[in-house]
Amino acid sequence: MDQDTLNEVLAGLPLPALMIGADERISGCNAAAQALLGAGIIGRHHAFVLRQPDVLSAISTALRSRLLAEARHVIPGPSHEVIHRVTAAPVGRAVLCTFEDLSDREQMDTMRRDFVANVSHELRTPLTSVLGFIETLRGPAREDASARDRFLAIMQTEAERMVRLVRDLSHLSKVEAQERQRPTDRHDVARLIFSAAQSLRPMADAAHVRLVLTGLDQPVEILADPDQITQIATNLIENAIKYGGSGKEVQVTLSHESTPRGPKVRLAVKDQGEGIDSFHLPRLAERFYRIDGHRSREKGGTGLGLAIVKHIAHRHRGRLVIDSVPGQGSTFAVVLPEN
């Protein structure tokens, strides 16, 4: 095969691909391979470009034994590894190497394993507690009325925690299933947010937190799912009340803003709590991520609230924005398109 034909064949392949000749040097590659491995690789010995032992072993097998071989090619990244499956296939006296990106698939597999492990842990702890108290009530505490009442109260708390977890898992599953389906009906989000805030006033009063509502006195209609907008407002305001600190103020503000992508509506919930260190902020909306797991569980948190808010925002073609300064409180905002 002449060089022009080789270049045309490689350019037509949808994956990063390169050809290694019988002299073990790279005789051709497509643009995707150059983007992955760097420019100027043609003519170089493949071992200087593909340094990973498993990949070199696969190429050696294809060159010498004329057998198809596969290997993993891993490039460390700032947030996650870029993983390719390298297939080395004999072609005449040469070897064709293609790189199939498995990063998203492996990341999803990791997330799925972590999710199952987290759910198992979150359920195992209260279940173990409940079973322990049941055993105690059937044995040593059978006739102890005060212990029985105390244990039953704890069992109720743990059971309610499991109910909240199952409820939030159901909400998360539903919103993830709908994420690609943007709402088609317009609703007054100001009224929905006001109603959610009003329903939480008893909770705020009990925590000695003052709710201050701004921008909710005029209708603001956007394409929205009313139940999910209510859920966003409820989750954010409830978190601010729980973690904002007794005797403090929680500001709930609905405002308009202009962006290069068109007009937006911004729901911001600002508390006067302890604030959050910056290294936590990128992970706050991950499922089951908690800054202080013990405190969160004490306050009834499941670790799923912000993940639900993030996915609802995505469904509405919006985004969740978190700003916080330690000692100065936090602002959780959802920015949604008006049109």
C-alpha positions in Angstrom: 0.0 0.0 0.0 1.5 3.4 -1.0 1.7 6.2 1.5 -1.2 8.2 0.0 -3.6 5.3 0.1 -2.5 4.5 3.7 -3.2 8.1 4.7 -6.6 8.0 3.1 -7.5 4.7 4.9 -6.3 6.0 8.2 -8.1 9.3 7.8 -11.4 7.4 7.1 -11.3 5.5 10.4 -13.5 7.1 13.1 -11.0 6.1 15.9 -7.5 7.3 16.6 -5.4 4.9 14.4 -1.8 4.4 13.4 0.1 1.9 11.3 3.3 0.3 12.5 5.6 -1.2 9.8 7.7 -4.3 9.9 10.6 -2.0 11.0 8.6 -1.3 14.1 8.3 2.4 13.2 5.1 4.4 12.8 4.4 4.6 9.1 1.2 6.6 9.2 -1.5 7.9 11.6 -4.7 9.9 11.4 -5.5 13.3 12.9 -7.2 11.7 15.9 -4.1 9.7 16.8 -1.9 12.8 16.5 -4.3 14.7 18.9 -4.0 11.8 21.3 -0.3 11.0 21.1 1.2 14.2 19.7 2.4 15.5 16.4 5.5 14.4 14.7 5.2 10.7 15.6 5.4 9.4 12.0 8.8 7.7 11.4 9.5 7.3 15.1 9.9 3.9 16.7 6.6 2.9 18.3 8.2 2.2 21.7 9.2 5.9 22.1 5.5 6.9 21.5 3.6 4.1 23.2 5.6 3.5 26.3 3.2 1.4 28.3 4.3 -2.2 28.7 0.9 -3.8 28.0 0.5 -1.9 24.8 4.1 -2.7 23.6 3.4 -6.4 24.4 0.2 -6.4 22.3 2.0 -4.8 19.3 4.9 -7.3 19.7 2.4 -10.1 19.6 0.8 -8.7 16.4 4.1 -8.1 14.7 5.8 -11.4 15.5 3.0 -13.9 16.0 0.6 -12.3 13.5 -2.2 -12.5 16.1 -4.7 -9.9 17.0 -4.0 -8.5 20.5 -5.6 -6.0 22.9 -4.3 -3.8 25.8 -5.3 -0.9 27.9 -3.7 2.5 27.3 -4.1 4.9 30.3 -3.3 8.6 30.3 -3.5 10.3 33.7 -5.7 13.4 33.7 -6.4 16.3 36.2 -9.8 14.9 37.2 -9.9 11.3 35.8 -7.9 8.9 33.7 -8.3 8.7 29.9 -8.6 5.0 29.1 -8.4 3.5 25.7 -8.6 -0.1 24.5 -5.8 -0.6 22.0 -6.4 -3.2 19.3 -3.3 -4.3 17.5 -4.3 -6.1 14.3 -1.9 -7.6 11.7 -2.3 -6.1 8.2 0.1 -7.6 5.8 3.6 -7.2 7.3 2.4 -4.2 9.3 0.2 -3.7 12.4 -2.8 -1.4 12.6 -3.4 0.0 16.1 -6.7 1.6 16.9 -7.7 3.3 20.2 -11.2 3.0 21.5 -12.0 5.5 24.3 -13.5 3.6 27.3 -13.2 6.5 29.7 -17.0 7.4 30.0 -17.9 3.7 30.2 -15.4 3.0 32.9 -16.4 6.1 34.8 -20.0 5.1 34.7 -19.1 1.6 35.9 -17.2 3.2 38.8 -20.0 5.5 39.6 -22.5 2.6 39.6 -20.3 0.5 41.9 -19.8 3.5 44.2 -23.6 4.2 44.2 -24.4 0.6 45.1 -21.8 0.7 47.9 -23.1 4.0 49.2 -26.7 2.9 49.2 -25.7 -0.3 51.0 -23.8 1.6 53.6 -26.6 4.1 54.2 -29.2 1.4 54.6 -27.0 -1.0 56.6 -26.2 1.4 59.4 -29.9 2.1 60.4 -30.9 -1.5 59.8 -28.2 -2.8 62.0 -29.2 -0.3 64.7 -32.9 -1.3 64.5 -32.1 -5.0 64.6 -29.9 -4.5 67.6 -32.7 -2.6 69.5 -35.2 -5.3 68.5 -32.9 -8.0 70.0 -32.5 -5.9 73.2 -36.2 -5.3 73.5 -36.9 -9.0 73.1 -34.3 -9.9 75.8 -32.7 -7.7 78.5 -35.1 -4.7 78.1 -38.3 -6.7 77.8 -39.7 -5.4 81.1 -37.8 -2.1 81.2 -40.5 0.5 80.2 -38.1 3.5 80.1 -35.5 1.7 78.0 -38.3 0.4 75.7 -39.6 4.0 75.1 -36.1 5.3 74.4 -35.2 2.4 72.1 -38.6 2.8 70.2 -37.9 6.5 69.7 -34.5 5.7 68.2 -35.9 3.0 66.0 -38.5 5.4 64.7 -35.8 7.9 63.9 -33.7 5.3 62.0 -36.8 4.0 60.2 -37.7 7.6 59.1 -34.1 8.0 57.9 -34.5 4.9 55.7 -37.8 6.2 54.4 -36.2 9.6 53.4 -33.3 7.8 51.7 -35.7 5.6 49.7 -37.8 8.7 48.8 -34.8 10.6 47.6 -33.5 7.7 45.6 -36.9 7.5 43.9 -36.8 11.3 43.2 -33.3 11.0 41.8 -34.1 8.0 39.6 -37.2 9.8 38.2 -35.4 13.1 37.4 -32.4 11.3 35.8 -34.9 9.4 33.6 -36.5 12.7 32.6 -33.3 14.7 32.2 -33.3 14.8 28.4 -37.0 15.8 28.3 -37.3 19.6 28.9 -40.6 20.7 30.3 -43.0 22.1 27.7 -45.5 24.1 29.8 -44.9 27.6 31.3 -45.5 28.1 35.0 -45.1 31.0 37.5 -41.9 30.0 39.4 -42.2 33.0 41.7 -45.5 31.6 43.1 -44.0 28.1 43.4 -41.0 29.3 45.3 -43.1 31.5 47.5 -45.3 28.5 48.4 -42.3 26.4 49.2 -40.8 29.0 51.4 -44.1 29.5 53.2 -44.4 25.8 53.9 -41.0 25.9 55.6 -41.7 28.9 57.8 -42.7 26.7 60.8 -39.3 24.9 60.5 -37.5 28.2 60.2 -39.4 29.6 63.3 -38.5 26.5 65.3 -34.8 27.0 64.4 -35.0 30.7 65.1 -34.1 31.5 61.5 -35.6 34.5 59.7 -36.7 34.0 56.1 -36.3 37.0 53.9 -38.1 36.7 50.5 -37.2 39.0 47.6 -38.4 39.2 44.0 -41.4 36.8 44.5 -44.1 39.4 44.4 -44.4 39.5 40.5 -45.2 36.5 38.2 -42.2 35.0 36.5 -43.2 32.4 33.9 -40.8 30.0 32.4 -40.9 26.5 30.9 -40.9 24.4 34.1 -42.1 21.3 35.9 -43.9 22.8 38.9 -43.3 19.8 41.2 -39.6 19.9 40.4 -39.2 23.7 40.9 -41.0 23.3 44.2 -38.5 20.5 45.1 -35.5 22.7 44.2 -36.8 25.6 46.4 -37.7 23.2 49.2 -34.3 21.4 49.2 -32.2 24.7 49.1 -34.3 26.6 51.7 -34.4 23.6 54.0 -30.6 23.1 53.8 -30.1 26.8 54.5 -32.3 26.6 57.6 -30.6 23.4 58.9 -27.0 24.6 58.4 -27.4 28.4 58.4 -27.3 28.6 62.2 -29.8 29.5 64.9 -30.7 33.2 65.1 -29.4 33.9 61.6 -31.1 35.0 58.4 -31.8 33.1 55.2 -32.3 35.2 52.0 -34.4 33.8 49.2 -34.1 35.9 46.1 -35.5 35.5 42.6 -33.9 37.8 40.0 -33.5 38.3 36.3 -30.1 38.4 34.6 -28.9 38.9 31.0 -26.3 36.5 29.5 -24.8 36.0 26.1 -27.2 33.0 25.8 -30.3 35.0 26.6 -32.2 36.1 29.6 -32.1 33.9 32.7 -33.9 33.6 36.0 -31.8 33.1 39.1 -33.1 31.6 42.3 -30.5 32.2 45.1 -30.7 31.0 48.7 -28.1 32.6 50.9 -27.4 31.6 54.5 -25.2 33.1 57.2 -23.7 29.8 58.3 -20.1 28.7 58.8 -19.3 28.6 55.0 -17.6 25.8 53.1 -14.0 25.4 52.2 -13.4 25.8 48.5 -12.0 22.3 47.9 -15.4 20.9 48.8 -17.4 23.0 46.3 -16.8 21.0 43.1 -18.1 17.8 44.8 -21.1 19.1 46.8 -23.6 17.9 44.2 -22.2 14.4 44.0 -24.5 11.7 45.3 -23.8 10.9 48.9 -21.0 13.5 49.2 -21.0 15.1 52.6 -18.7 17.6 54.3 -19.7 16.3 57.8 -21.4 13.0 57.5 -22.3 12.7 61.2 -23.8 16.2 61.3 -25.7 15.7 58.1 -27.3 12.4 59.3 -28.2 14.1 62.6 -30.1 16.7 60.7 -31.9 14.1 58.6 -29.8 14.6 55.4 -29.5 11.7 52.9 -26.6 13.1 50.8 -28.8 13.2 47.7 -30.5 16.6 48.0 -28.1 18.7 45.9 -27.7 15.9 43.4 -31.4 16.0 42.9 -31.3 19.8 42.5 -28.5 19.6 40.0 -30.3 17.1 37.8 -33.5 19.1 37.9 -31.6 22.2 36.9 -30.1 20.2 34.0 -33.5 19.0 32.9 -34.6 22.7 32.7 -31.5 23.5 30.7 -30.1 25.4 33.7 -27.3 24.9 36.2 -26.5 24.9 39.9 -24.0 27.5 41.1 -22.5 27.3 44.6 -20.5 30.2 46.2 -19.2 30.1 49.7 -16.6 31.7 51.9 -15.6 30.1 55.3 -17.0 32.3 58.0 -19.3 34.3 55.7 -22.0 31.8 54.7 -23.0 30.2 51.5 -25.1 30.9 48.4 -26.8 28.1 46.5 -28.3 29.4 43.2 -30.1 27.7 40.3 -30.0 29.6 37.0 -32.7 28.8 34.5 -33.5 30.1 31.0 -36.5 32.4 30.7 -37.3 31.2 27.2 
